[in-house]
Amino acid sequence: MPDLLARESSPALLVEVDERLARAELRRQIGRLERELSALLAEGFGRVAVEHRVEAVVAEPRVLDLGELERLRDELAERVADARGTLREQERIEVDNQELLRRMIAAPADYKWVRVSRDDLGLPGCGHWHSRPRLGPIGMLMGWWRVKVSSGCPLAGRLAAVEQ
Amino acid sequence: MIAMGSAKPQIGWDPSPEQGWVAPHLATEFPGLGIAWIEVDARPGRSPGPVRQRLRGLSDRFYGAQVIRLREQPIPWAYRVFFRQIGLDPDRTRTPIEQLAFDRLHDGAFKSHGLPADALNVATIETGVALRAFDADRLEGRLCIRDSGPGEGMPGRPGELAQGTLIVADERRPVGLLFGETAEGYAAEAESRRLSVVAIQVNGVPQIAVAEALWMAAATLR
């Protein structure tokens, strides 16, 4: 046993580890995660805010050591996971809203005054579906409900007229 | 990338970019990192009409959704990744192309800032390549990318640079931080007569894009 202990501390067995390959691999992973995060941010744009910030490791540019690269990689991986979760949750909400809209169109009277916007469905542009009574109060009393579709985004000319 | 060969004397306008060098240990850490430049006789000042018109034309090509998608494109993505790899947050210290896109959305158009800034901006918007300009008469020898040594300082900046800071330097001293501030006296100023348009290349940015960016900026300046 003392022989073994002596051998372990022998300078001949001390191996210098070249960290360059490890750093290169971490940089490659950082590049891949950055691409994924950018894609997820773009996917959520206009639908949901995706948390994508990862704070700077240093104030001024320099070569990062292995530990710093690992921390950066882990933070990026965490952001990617969070972003995926946020988008999955948003997708679930949008699917639920699509189902709500389908049922609302089928039976408007069951969804009185409910309004579903294109935003709620994850669609671009303006507009909404609104369950309203036909002929105002008369329709309300008679139970004549329908889903009214808005006419989309206001035209630039009309917006300018409002501003004037 | 380490480019060998000596700097050529500039007579008039030589449109072939000069290649600088990268400290060997940095070239090992960051394959594809490079620096190239073109010298051009030009005076800083108000941009001529066609340059301002070109900026207006470029403004019409940038929209919010495109800016968000910008970071997925190969060259802007390459700079973003490099910023991450050298410890910067590209959403705070923006890459040159993303800073321009952000300014476009913020200001409603690419505003003219005179020459040489407009020339660099046109080339960066068109190619995505990071450019900067120095007063060529102040530079000595070939440019390089290296890290700062112990006790090294940068003109106009109090104190010493932290050892290992990545810098752009000539054969005498640092002339600017890599993707950061320019040393005092080295920026293109009103009295400059000759400018060095410098491109920083990172892994993933093709050589042809760098050459195109330099030619475009130099041609605009002339």
Contacts between the chains, C-beta under 8 A, distances in Angstrom:
chain1	res1	chain2	res2	distance
A	20	B	28	6.7
A	20	B	29	7.3
A	23	B	29	6.8
A	24	B	29	7.9
A	27	B	81	7.9
A	27	B	85	5.1
A	30	B	81	6.6
A	30	B	84	5.3
A	30	B	85	6.1
A	31	B	81	4.3
A	31	B	84	7.9
A	31	B	85	7.8
A	34	B	77	7.1
A	34	B	80	5.8
A	34	B	81	5.1
A	34	B	84	5.8
A	35	B	72	7.1
A	35	B	77	6.1
A	35	B	81	7.8
A	38	B	71	4.3
A	38	B	72	5.0
A	38	B	77	6.6
A	38	B	80	7.3
A	39	B	72	6.0
A	41	B	68	6.6
A	41	B	71	7.6
A	42	B	68	5.1
A	42	B	69	5.4
A	42	B	71	7.8
A	42	B	72	6.1
A	45	B	65	6.5
A	45	B	68	4.6
A	46	B	65	7.5
A	52	B	91	7.3
A	53	B	89	7.1
A	53	B	91	5.6
A	54	B	84	7.6
A	54	B	89	6.4
A	55	B	89	5.7
A	55	B	92	7.9
A	56	B	87	6.1
A	56	B	88	5.3
A	56	B	89	3.8
A	56	B	92	6.1
A	56	B	93	7.0
A	57	B	87	3.9
A	58	B	86	8.0
A	58	B	87	3.7
A	58	B	88	7.5
A	60	B	161	7.7
A	60	B	162	6.5
A	60	B	165	5.0
A	60	B	166	7.8
A	60	B	177	6.2
A	60	B	180	6.7
A	61	B	86	4.0
A	61	B	87	6.3
A	61	B	88	5.9
A	61	B	165	6.7
A	61	B	166	4.2
A	61	B	177	6.7
A	61	B	178	5.0
A	61	B	179	6.3
A	61	B	180	6.9
A	62	B	86	6.4
A	62	B	87	6.2
A	62	B	147	6.6
A	62	B	162	7.3
A	62	B	164	4.6
A	62	B	165	5.5
A	62	B	166	5.7
A	63	B	26	7.1
A	63	B	29	5.6
A	63	B	86	7.2
A	63	B	147	6.9
A	63	B	164	6.5
A	63	B	166	7.4
A	64	B	85	7.0
A	64	B	86	7.1
A	64	B	87	5.2
A	68	B	87	6.8
A	69	B	85	7.8
A	72	B	84	6.5
A	72	B	87	7.8
A	76	B	84	7.6
